[in-house]
Amino acid sequence: MQTKTLIQSLIPFWSLIEREISRTKRVIGQAIIAPLVTASLYIFIFGYILGPSIKSIEGISYMSFVFPGIFAMNLIISVFAATSFSTFFMKFQKTIEDFLTLPMSYLELVLSLVISGIFRGLAITLSISFVAIAFGVNSIIHPFLLLFYVLFISFLFGLLGIIAGI
């Protein structure tokens, strides 16, 4: 009997990640563009319309103060929606039974859904960051700490999305 190599054992895992990422690419309008437009409207309304009437908060402009909340809101919604919708739709189509019989562990199945949700969340937050720079939000002081929190929040809400989808 031949022993599986590490690469052969990871083929189903990477295939599921690729499947979910390709699904995100197919619905790019609702996956990336809609949250980008929503965040742009929030930044425009709170930053340019309400912002000048509100004094700076400890030396920080109101737009720079509000932006982290808009950033986090879009990250949480996108990751949660991606994983919960994938799980729910697999249940609805009755394909979850097929996925549960794949020669892979349940941990790999869950991690593939979470990683694809993280990919979607990172794509949205990266695009929102470009919009924020265009609207004049201050620079990021601790980029590695921000990346850690983005990945941690994405992982946590990806798992919560799977639980909600089940």
C-alpha positions in Angstrom: 0.0 0.0 0.0 1.4 3.4 -1.0 1.6 6.2 1.5 0.1 9.5 0.6 2.5 12.4 0.3 1.8 15.7 1.9 1.0 17.3 -1.4 -1.5 14.6 -2.4 -3.3 14.9 0.9 -3.7 18.7 0.5 -5.2 18.5 -3.0 -8.9 18.4 -1.7 -8.1 21.2 0.8 -6.7 23.5 -1.9 -9.5 22.5 -4.3 -12.2 23.6 -1.9 -10.4 26.9 -1.3 -10.1 27.4 -5.1 -13.8 26.6 -5.5 -14.9 29.2 -3.0 -12.5 31.9 -4.4 -13.8 31.3 -7.9 -17.3 31.7 -6.5 -16.3 35.0 -5.1 -14.9 36.0 -8.5 -18.1 35.0 -10.2 -20.2 37.3 -8.0 -17.7 40.1 -7.8 -20.4 42.7 -8.0 -22.1 41.7 -4.8 -18.9 40.4 -3.2 -16.5 43.3 -3.7 -18.1 46.2 -5.5 -21.3 46.5 -3.3 -19.4 46.7 0.0 -16.9 49.1 -1.7 -19.8 51.5 -2.7 -21.4 51.2 0.7 -18.1 52.0 2.5 -17.5 54.9 0.1 -21.0 56.3 0.9 -20.3 56.0 4.6 -17.0 57.7 4.3 -18.4 60.4 2.1 -21.5 61.1 4.4 -19.7 60.8 7.7 -16.4 62.3 6.6 -17.4 65.1 4.2 -20.9 66.0 5.1 -20.9 65.5 8.9 -17.1 65.7 9.5 -16.6 69.5 9.2 -19.3 70.2 11.7 -17.7 68.0 14.3 -14.5 69.1 16.1 -11.4 66.9 16.0 -11.3 64.2 18.6 -8.0 64.4 20.5 -6.3 65.8 17.5 -7.8 63.2 15.0 -10.1 64.3 12.3 -13.6 62.9 12.5 -13.1 60.9 9.2 -10.0 59.2 10.6 -11.9 58.5 13.8 -14.9 56.9 12.0 -13.0 55.0 9.3 -11.8 52.1 11.5 -15.4 51.3 12.4 -16.4 51.3 8.7 -13.4 49.1 7.9 -14.2 46.6 10.7 -17.9 46.6 9.8 -17.2 45.7 6.2 -14.6 43.1 7.2 -16.9 41.3 9.6 -20.0 41.4 7.3 -18.0 40.1 4.3 -16.3 37.2 6.1 -19.4 36.2 8.0 -21.6 36.4 4.9 -19.1 34.4 2.7 -18.8 31.5 5.1 -22.4 31.3 6.3 -23.7 31.5 2.7 -21.3 28.8 1.5 -22.3 26.5 4.3 -26.0 27.2 4.0 -26.0 26.8 0.2 -24.2 23.5 0.5 -26.9 22.4 2.9 -29.6 23.7 0.6 -28.2 22.0 -2.5 -27.6 18.8 -0.5 -23.9 18.9 -1.6 -22.7 19.0 2.0 -23.1 15.3 2.2 -20.7 14.9 -0.7 -18.2 17.2 1.0 -18.5 15.2 4.2 -17.6 12.0 2.4 -14.4 13.5 0.8 -11.1 11.9 1.8 -10.3 14.9 4.0 -10.7 15.7 7.6 -13.5 17.9 8.9 -10.8 20.4 10.1 -9.6 20.8 6.5 -13.2 21.3 5.3 -13.8 24.1 7.9 -10.4 25.7 7.3 -10.9 25.8 3.6 -14.2 27.7 4.0 -12.6 30.0 6.6 -9.6 30.7 4.4 -11.7 31.5 1.4 -13.8 33.9 3.6 -10.6 35.5 4.8 -9.6 36.0 1.1 -12.9 37.7 0.4 -12.5 39.9 3.5 -9.0 40.9 2.6 -10.0 41.8 -0.9 -12.8 44.0 0.4 -10.6 45.7 3.1 -7.8 46.3 0.7 -10.2 48.0 -1.8 -11.7 50.0 1.1 -8.2 51.1 2.2 -7.6 52.6 -1.3 -10.9 54.5 -1.0 -9.9 55.8 2.4 -6.5 57.0 1.1 -8.4 58.8 -1.8 -10.7 60.5 0.8 -7.7 61.6 2.9 -7.9 59.2 5.9 -4.7 59.4 8.0 -1.9 56.8 7.6 -1.7 53.5 9.4 0.6 53.7 12.4 0.8 50.0 13.2 0.4 48.0 10.0 1.4 44.6 11.4 -0.9 45.0 14.3 -3.7 45.9 11.9 -2.9 42.8 9.8 -3.0 40.6 12.9 -6.4 42.0 14.0 -7.7 41.7 10.5 -6.7 38.0 10.2 -7.9 37.2 13.8 -11.3 38.9 13.3 -11.6 37.2 9.9 -10.9 33.8 11.3 -13.3 34.3 14.3 -16.2 35.6 12.2 -15.5 33.0 9.5 -16.0 30.3 12.1 -19.1 32.0 13.4 -20.4 32.2 9.9 -20.0 28.4 9.5 -21.9 27.9 12.7 -24.7 30.2 11.6 -24.8 28.4 8.2 -25.2 25.0 9.8 
